């Protein structure tokens, strides 16, 4: 088998959000069952577990069950102890890739990871058996099977809602028909998981029920966790239906109502539910890959006379049922994905149309406002024209009035007979009033034009800037 590099875990550690393995020996949680005298051991210290594995003769069958304190805590075993276990049984380094999946919740980026991998060797030689497809192998005296099974678990705990959590369990199985060194390694995301409790209960009453056939624990894993996917998908479907029913009752024909915000909220919720559905399909696909590989193994063992006809038929029946169930779940997920896309598209179109209606309404109001401003501007221009005329007339008459006031009315002489007579010095009034009027009007015109040119230059600078 390919050996695990001494610095492998150290190299990949920066890529993990949390450590996958315990840093202290005292943080261990390892359960060991051995077929020899049907002995059970529970280790809370990895060093004690190492010593036991290293110095105890290998029994015909051994089950090693390792638990995390919770799904966000590392496995209850140190890196050194895990290396010792893998070294004692010459386990391929690819198993460690499944080990480092723990210590964190299952990531969507790993949704396609963990399908069953099978390594086989000839004549019991644990050297370097090739990684091959089952159909290409003519002789094999042992098989190493390993996979990561992701499942949905009801984490209700008495609350009103039903939050489904995605968990994972890792299974490693070395099967040797000669009953020499059979090994099970089970990695659990939580302490005292449902699978762990069932294994402990069965081993305490009837160990042969688990160890008598190669498929027993595989089928136990499937029967324990597979059914949760149906109810997890049902829960997602209920949430989708609920939001669809509410979204379809929204009145988006009235601009600027609360329905606009509600429509956007339900559109985002549909997108969120769609995001939750996406990794489910991949995880179910990985589980199907594992089940199909188990079918191949079952047929291979039967063809090699390593299992009886009765066992072969029983395993085949169970696997067919589970495969059919998973394929149905996959179809359900596809239906829900299409439903989410449909209602999301509908809401998006409705919101777009509503936004367009609001935009048109705003444009119409702006057009009305512009028309009113144009009318007001025209009135202002008319008023400005009137003011300009009054100003011009005032400027024309003001100089003459000023000159008249200055010179006084003694320039005019009224005779005793009442006839109107003009003084011979009246030309003085004309000479003074005429140029002064021209100067006043010209100054007003020049100042007005100067201010207009300044405004035009400022406007041009703003346009160019």
C-alpha positions as CSV (number, residue, x, y, z in Angstrom):
1,X,0.0,0.0,0.0
2,X,1.1,3.6,-0.6
3,X,2.6,5.0,2.6
4,X,1.4,8.2,4.1
5,X,4.1,10.9,3.9
6,X,5.4,12.1,7.3
7,X,4.5,15.7,6.7
8,X,1.2,15.2,4.8
9,X,-1.1,16.4,7.5
10,X,1.1,19.3,8.2
11,X,1.0,20.4,4.5
12,X,-2.8,20.2,4.2
13,X,-3.5,21.7,7.7
14,X,-3.5,25.3,6.3
15,X,-6.4,24.3,4.0
16,X,-8.6,23.1,6.8
17,X,-10.7,25.5,8.8
18,X,-10.4,23.4,11.9
19,X,-8.0,20.5,12.8
20,X,-9.3,17.1,11.8
21,X,-7.4,15.2,14.5
22,X,-7.0,15.8,18.2
23,X,-4.0,17.7,19.4
24,X,-3.8,16.1,22.8
25,X,-3.9,12.4,23.7
26,X,-6.4,13.1,26.5
27,X,-9.0,14.3,23.9
28,X,-9.5,10.8,22.5
29,X,-12.7,8.8,22.1
30,X,-11.9,5.4,20.7
31,X,-14.1,2.3,21.0
32,X,-12.5,-1.1,20.1
33,X,-14.2,-4.5,19.8
34,X,-12.1,-7.6,19.1
35,X,-13.4,-11.0,18.2
36,X,-10.8,-12.7,20.4
37,X,-12.8,-13.5,23.6
38,X,-15.2,-10.8,22.3
39,X,-13.4,-8.1,24.3
40,X,-14.4,-4.5,24.3
41,X,-12.1,-1.5,25.0
42,X,-12.8,2.2,25.4
43,X,-9.8,4.5,25.2
44,X,-9.8,8.1,26.3
45,X,-6.1,8.4,25.7
46,X,-4.5,7.9,22.3
47,X,-1.2,6.7,23.7
48,X,-3.0,3.8,25.4
49,X,-4.8,3.0,22.2
50,X,-1.4,3.0,20.3
51,X,0.1,0.7,22.8
52,X,-2.9,-1.7,22.6
53,X,-2.7,-1.8,18.8
54,X,1.0,-2.2,18.7
55,X,1.4,-5.0,21.2
56,X,-1.9,-6.9,21.0
57,X,-2.0,-9.7,18.5
58,X,-4.3,-9.1,15.6
59,X,-7.7,-10.8,16.2
60,X,-9.7,-12.4,13.4
61,X,-11.9,-9.3,13.4
62,X,-11.5,-5.9,15.0
63,X,-13.8,-2.9,15.0
64,X,-12.4,0.5,15.7
65,X,-14.9,3.2,16.2
66,X,-13.7,6.9,16.6
67,X,-16.0,9.7,17.5
68,X,-15.8,13.5,17.4
69,X,-17.1,15.5,20.4
70,X,-19.3,17.3,18.0
71,X,-19.4,17.9,14.2
72,X,-17.1,20.9,14.6
73,X,-14.5,19.2,16.8
74,X,-11.6,17.0,15.6
75,X,-11.8,13.2,15.7
76,X,-11.0,11.7,19.1
77,X,-7.6,10.4,18.0
78,X,-4.2,12.0,17.5
79,X,-2.3,12.0,14.2
80,X,0.3,9.8,15.7
81,X,-2.2,7.2,16.8
82,X,-4.0,7.2,13.5
83,X,-0.6,6.7,11.7
84,X,0.1,3.8,14.1
85,X,-3.3,2.2,13.2
86,X,-2.7,2.6,9.4
87,X,0.8,1.3,9.7
88,X,-0.1,-1.8,11.7
89,X,-2.7,-2.8,9.0
90,X,-0.7,-1.3,6.1
91,X,-3.7,0.9,5.1
92,X,-3.3,2.9,1.9
93,X,-2.7,6.6,2.3
94,X,-5.8,7.4,0.4
95,X,-7.8,6.6,3.6
96,X,-6.3,9.7,5.2
97,X,-8.0,11.9,2.6
98,X,-11.3,10.7,4.2
99,X,-10.0,11.2,7.7
100,X,-9.3,14.9,7.1
101,X,-12.9,15.5,6.1
102,X,-13.8,15.5,9.8
103,X,-13.4,18.4,12.3
104,X,-15.8,20.5,10.3
105,X,-19.3,20.3,8.9
106,X,-19.5,18.7,5.4
107,X,-18.6,21.4,2.9
108,X,-20.5,22.0,-0.3
109,X,-17.2,22.0,-2.2
110,X,-16.7,18.4,-1.1
111,X,-20.2,17.3,-2.0
112,X,-18.9,15.0,-4.8
113,X,-16.1,13.5,-2.6
114,X,-16.1,10.2,-0.8
115,X,-17.5,7.6,-3.1
116,X,-16.4,4.0,-2.4
117,X,-12.9,3.2,-3.3
118,X,-11.8,-0.5,-3.5
119,X,-8.2,-1.8,-3.4
120,X,-7.6,-5.5,-3.8
121,X,-4.6,-7.7,-3.3
122,X,-3.7,-11.2,-4.4
123,X,-2.9,-14.2,-2.2
124,X,-3.2,-12.1,1.0
125,X,-0.1,-10.0,0.1
126,X,-0.5,-6.6,1.6
127,X,2.3,-5.1,-0.5
128,X,1.1,-2.8,-3.2
129,X,-2.1,-4.1,-4.6
130,X,-3.2,-2.1,-7.7
131,X,-6.3,0.1,-7.7
132,X,-8.5,-1.6,-10.2
133,X,-12.1,-2.2,-11.2
134,X,-13.7,-5.2,-9.8
135,X,-14.5,-6.6,-13.2
136,X,-10.9,-6.6,-14.2
137,X,-9.7,-8.7,-11.3
138,X,-9.5,-12.5,-11.6
139,X,-8.0,-13.3,-8.2
140,X,-8.2,-11.5,-5.0
141,X,-7.9,-12.7,-1.4
142,X,-8.6,-9.5,0.4
143,X,-10.4,-6.2,-0.4
144,X,-10.0,-2.8,1.2
145,X,-13.2,-0.9,0.9
146,X,-13.5,2.7,2.1
147,X,-16.0,5.5,1.6
148,X,-17.5,8.6,3.1
149,X,-21.3,8.4,3.5
150,X,-23.1,11.7,4.0
151,X,-26.5,11.7,5.5
152,X,-29.3,14.0,6.8
153,X,-30.1,14.0,10.5
154,X,-33.1,15.4,12.3
155,X,-31.7,17.8,14.9
156,X,-35.0,19.0,16.2
157,X,-34.4,18.5,19.9
158,X,-37.9,19.7,20.9
159,X,-37.9,22.9,18.9
160,X,-40.9,23.9,16.8
161,X,-39.0,23.8,13.5
162,X,-37.1,20.8,12.1
163,X,-33.5,21.9,11.2
164,X,-31.9,19.1,9.3
165,X,-28.2,18.8,9.7
166,X,-25.9,17.2,7.2
167,X,-23.5,14.7,8.9
168,X,-21.0,12.2,7.6
169,X,-19.7,8.8,8.6
170,X,-16.5,7.2,7.2
171,X,-16.3,3.5,6.7
172,X,-13.1,1.5,6.1
173,X,-13.4,-2.3,5.7
174,X,-10.7,-4.8,5.1
175,X,-12.3,-8.1,4.2
176,X,-10.2,-11.3,4.1
177,X,-12.1,-14.5,3.4
178,X,-9.5,-16.4,5.4
179,X,-10.6,-14.5,8.5
180,X,-7.1,-13.2,9.1
181,X,-7.0,-9.6,10.1
182,X,-10.4,-8.4,9.2
183,X,-10.8,-4.8,10.2
184,X,-13.5,-2.2,10.4
185,X,-12.7,1.5,11.1
186,X,-15.7,3.8,11.6
187,X,-15.4,7.5,12.0
188,X,-18.4,9.4,13.5
189,X,-19.1,13.1,13.5
190,X,-20.8,13.0,16.9
191,X,-20.3,11.1,20.1
192,X,-22.6,8.1,20.6
193,X,-24.1,8.4,17.2
194,X,-27.1,6.4,16.2
195,X,-24.8,3.9,14.3
196,X,-22.4,3.7,17.2
197,X,-25.2,2.8,19.6
198,X,-26.6,0.1,17.3
199,X,-23.2,-1.4,16.8
200,X,-22.5,-1.5,20.6
201,X,-25.9,-3.0,21.3
202,X,-25.6,-5.7,18.6
203,X,-22.0,-6.6,19.7
204,X,-23.1,-6.9,23.3
205,X,-25.8,-9.4,22.4
206,X,-24.9,-11.1,19.2
207,X,-21.5,-10.3,17.7
208,X,-21.9,-12.9,15.0
209,X,-24.7,-11.0,13.5
210,X,-22.3,-8.2,12.5
211,X,-19.1,-10.2,12.0
212,X,-20.5,-13.3,10.3
213,X,-21.0,-11.7,6.9
214,X,-18.9,-9.1,5.0
215,X,-22.0,-7.0,4.2
216,X,-23.5,-6.7,7.7
217,X,-22.1,-3.4,8.8
218,X,-22.4,-1.9,5.3
219,X,-26.1,-2.7,5.4
220,X,-26.4,-1.4,8.9
221,X,-24.9,2.0,7.9
222,X,-27.4,2.2,5.0
223,X,-30.4,1.2,7.1
224,X,-29.4,3.6,9.8
225,X,-28.9,6.8,7.8
226,X,-30.3,6.4,4.3
227,X,-33.9,7.1,5.1
228,X,-33.2,10.5,6.5
229,X,-32.7,11.9,3.0
230,X,-36.4,11.4,2.3
231,X,-37.6,13.5,5.2
232,X,-34.9,16.1,4.7
233,X,-36.0,16.6,1.1
234,X,-39.6,16.6,2.2
235,X,-38.8,19.4,4.7
236,X,-37.1,21.4,1.9
237,X,-40.1,20.8,-0.3
238,X,-42.5,22.1,2.4
239,X,-40.5,25.2,2.7
240,X,-40.5,25.7,-1.1
241,X,-44.2,25.1,-1.3
242,X,-44.9,27.6,1.5
243,X,-42.9,30.4,-0.1
244,X,-44.4,29.6,-3.5
245,X,-48.0,29.9,-2.1
246,X,-47.2,33.2,-0.4
247,X,-45.3,34.6,-3.4
248,X,-48.1,33.8,-5.8
249,X,-50.5,35.9,-3.7
250,X,-48.4,39.1,-3.8
251,X,-50.0,42.0,-5.6
252,X,-47.3,43.6,-7.6
253,X,-49.7,45.7,-9.7
254,X,-49.6,48.6,-7.1
255,X,-46.3,50.4,-7.2
256,X,-44.5,51.3,-4.0
257,X,-46.4,48.9,-1.7
258,X,-45.1,46.5,0.8
259,X,-45.6,43.7,-1.7
260,X,-42.5,45.0,-3.6
261,X,-40.3,44.3,-0.6
262,X,-42.1,41.1,0.1
263,X,-41.5,39.9,-3.5
264,X,-37.8,40.6,-3.2
265,X,-37.7,38.7,0.1
266,X,-39.4,35.6,-1.3
267,X,-37.2,35.8,-4.4
268,X,-34.1,35.7,-2.2
269,X,-35.5,32.9,-0.1
270,X,-36.2,30.8,-3.2
271,X,-32.6,31.4,-4.2
272,X,-31.5,30.3,-0.7
273,X,-33.5,27.1,-0.9
274,X,-32.2,26.4,-4.3
275,X,-28.6,26.7,-2.9
276,X,-29.5,24.2,-0.2
277,X,-30.8,21.8,-2.9
278,X,-27.7,21.9,-5.1
279,X,-25.3,19.9,-2.9
280,X,-28.0,17.4,-2.0
281,X,-28.1,16.0,-5.5
282,X,-24.3,15.6,-5.5
283,X,-24.3,13.9,-2.2
284,X,-27.0,11.5,-3.2
285,X,-25.0,10.8,-6.4
286,X,-22.0,9.9,-4.3
287,X,-24.1,7.5,-2.2
288,X,-25.4,5.9,-5.4
289,X,-21.8,5.4,-6.6
290,X,-21.1,3.6,-3.3
291,X,-24.1,1.4,-3.6
292,X,-23.3,0.4,-7.2
293,X,-19.8,-0.4,-6.1
294,X,-21.2,-2.6,-3.3
295,X,-23.4,-4.4,-5.9
296,X,-20.2,-5.1,-7.9
297,X,-18.5,-6.4,-4.8
298,X,-21.4,-8.6,-3.9
299,X,-21.5,-10.1,-7.4
300,X,-17.7,-10.5,-7.4
301,X,-17.6,-12.3,-4.0
302,X,-20.5,-14.6,-5.1
303,X,-18.7,-15.4,-8.3
304,X,-15.6,-16.3,-6.3
305,X,-17.7,-18.5,-4.0
306,X,-16.9,-16.2,-1.1
307,X,-20.5,-15.8,-0.2
308,X,-23.5,-18.2,-0.3
309,X,-26.4,-17.9,-2.7
310,X,-28.6,-16.9,0.2
311,X,-26.3,-14.1,1.3
312,X,-25.9,-12.9,-2.2
313,X,-29.6,-12.7,-2.8
314,X,-30.2,-11.0,0.5
315,X,-27.5,-8.3,-0.1
316,X,-28.6,-7.8,-3.7
317,X,-32.2,-7.3,-2.6
318,X,-31.3,-4.7,0.1
319,X,-29.0,-2.9,-2.3
320,X,-31.6,-2.8,-5.0
321,X,-34.1,-1.3,-2.6
322,X,-31.6,1.3,-1.4
323,X,-30.6,2.2,-5.0
324,X,-34.2,2.6,-6.0
325,X,-34.9,4.8,-3.0
326,X,-31.9,7.0,-3.7
327,X,-32.8,7.3,-7.4
328,X,-36.2,8.4,-6.4
329,X,-34.8,11.0,-4.0
330,X,-32.6,12.3,-6.8
331,X,-35.6,12.7,-9.0
332,X,-37.4,14.5,-6.2
333,X,-34.4,16.9,-5.9
334,X,-34.5,17.5,-9.6
335,X,-38.2,18.4,-9.4
336,X,-37.7,20.8,-6.5
337,X,-34.8,22.4,-8.4
338,X,-37.0,23.0,-11.4
339,X,-39.8,24.3,-9.2
340,X,-37.4,26.7,-7.5
341,X,-36.1,27.9,-10.8
342,X,-39.6,28.4,-12.1
343,X,-40.9,30.4,-9.2
344,X,-37.6,32.4,-9.1
345,X,-38.0,33.3,-12.8
346,X,-41.6,34.2,-12.2
347,X,-40.8,36.5,-9.3
348,X,-37.9,38.0,-11.2
349,X,-40.1,38.8,-14.2
350,X,-42.9,40.1,-12.0
351,X,-40.5,42.4,-10.1
352,X,-39.0,43.6,-13.3
353,X,-42.4,44.4,-14.7
354,X,-43.3,46.1,-11.5
355,X,-40.1,48.1,-11.5
356,X,-40.8,49.1,-15.1
357,X,-44.3,50.2,-14.1
358,X,-42.8,52.3,-11.2
359,X,-40.3,53.8,-13.6
360,X,-43.0,54.7,-16.1
361,X,-45.0,56.3,-13.4
362,X,-42.0,58.3,-12.1
363,X,-41.2,59.3,-15.7
364,X,-44.8,60.5,-16.2
365,X,-44.7,62.5,-13.0
366,X,-41.4,64.0,-14.0
367,X,-42.8,64.9,-17.4
368,X,-45.8,66.7,-15.7
369,X,-43.4,68.4,-13.4
370,X,-41.2,69.5,-16.3
371,X,-44.3,70.9,-18.1
372,X,-45.2,72.9,-15.1
373,X,-41.7,74.2,-14.8
374,X,-41.7,75.2,-18.5
375,X,-44.9,77.1,-17.9
376,X,-43.5,78.7,-14.8
377,X,-40.3,79.6,-16.8
378,X,-42.4,81.1,-19.5
379,X,-44.3,83.2,-17.0
380,X,-41.0,84.2,-15.4
381,X,-39.6,85.2,-18.8
382,X,-42.8,87.2,-19.5
383,X,-42.3,88.9,-16.1
384,X,-38.6,89.4,-16.8
385,X,-39.5,91.1,-20.1
386,X,-42.0,93.4,-18.4
387,X,-39.4,94.3,-15.8
388,X,-36.8,94.9,-18.5
389,X,-39.2,97.2,-20.4
390,X,-40.1,99.1,-17.2
391,X,-36.4,99.3,-16.4
392,X,-35.5,100.6,-19.8
393,X,-38.3,103.2,-19.7
394,X,-37.2,104.3,-16.3
395,X,-33.6,104.6,-17.5
396,X,-34.7,106.8,-20.3
397,X,-36.9,109.1,-18.2
398,X,-34.7,109.1,-15.1
399,X,-31.9,111.3,-16.5
400,X,-34.3,113.9,-17.8
401,X,-36.1,113.9,-14.5
402,X,-32.8,114.3,-12.7
403,X,-31.8,117.2,-14.9
404,X,-35.1,118.9,-14.4
405,X,-34.9,118.6,-10.7
406,X,-31.3,119.9,-10.8
407,X,-32.0,123.0,-12.9
408,X,-35.3,123.8,-11.4
409,X,-38.4,125.0,-13.0
410,X,-37.1,128.6,-13.3
411,X,-36.0,127.8,-16.8
412,X,-39.6,128.2,-17.9
413,X,-41.2,131.6,-18.0
414,X,-45.0,132.0,-17.9
415,X,-46.2,135.4,-19.2
416,X,-48.9,137.6,-17.7
417,X,-51.3,136.6,-20.4
418,X,-51.1,132.9,-19.5
419,X,-49.3,131.9,-22.7
420,X,-46.7,129.1,-22.4
421,X,-43.2,130.3,-23.2
422,X,-39.9,128.5,-23.2
423,X,-36.7,130.0,-22.0
424,X,-34.0,130.8,-24.5
425,X,-31.6,128.6,-22.3
426,X,-33.8,125.5,-22.8
427,X,-30.9,124.1,-24.9
428,X,-29.0,123.6,-21.7
429,X,-31.6,121.1,-20.5
430,X,-31.4,119.2,-23.8
431,X,-27.6,119.2,-23.9
432,X,-27.4,117.8,-20.4
433,X,-30.4,115.3,-20.4
434,X,-29.7,113.8,-23.8
435,X,-26.1,112.6,-23.3
436,X,-26.8,111.6,-19.7
437,X,-29.7,109.4,-20.9
438,X,-27.5,107.8,-23.6
439,X,-24.8,107.2,-21.0
440,X,-27.2,105.6,-18.5
441,X,-28.9,103.3,-21.0
442,X,-25.5,102.3,-22.5
443,X,-24.0,101.5,-19.1
444,X,-27.1,99.4,-18.3
445,X,-26.8,97.5,-21.6
446,X,-23.0,97.0,-21.2
447,X,-23.3,95.6,-17.7
448,X,-26.2,93.3,-18.7
449,X,-24.2,91.9,-21.7
450,X,-21.1,91.5,-19.5
451,X,-23.0,89.4,-16.9
452,X,-24.6,87.3,-19.7
453,X,-21.1,86.5,-21.2
454,X,-19.8,85.5,-17.7
455,X,-22.7,83.2,-17.2
456,X,-22.2,81.7,-20.7
457,X,-18.5,81.0,-20.0
458,X,-19.3,79.4,-16.6
459,X,-21.9,77.2,-18.3
460,X,-19.5,76.1,-21.0
461,X,-16.8,75.3,-18.5
462,X,-19.3,73.1,-16.6
463,X,-20.2,71.3,-19.8
464,X,-16.6,70.7,-20.7
465,X,-15.6,69.6,-17.2
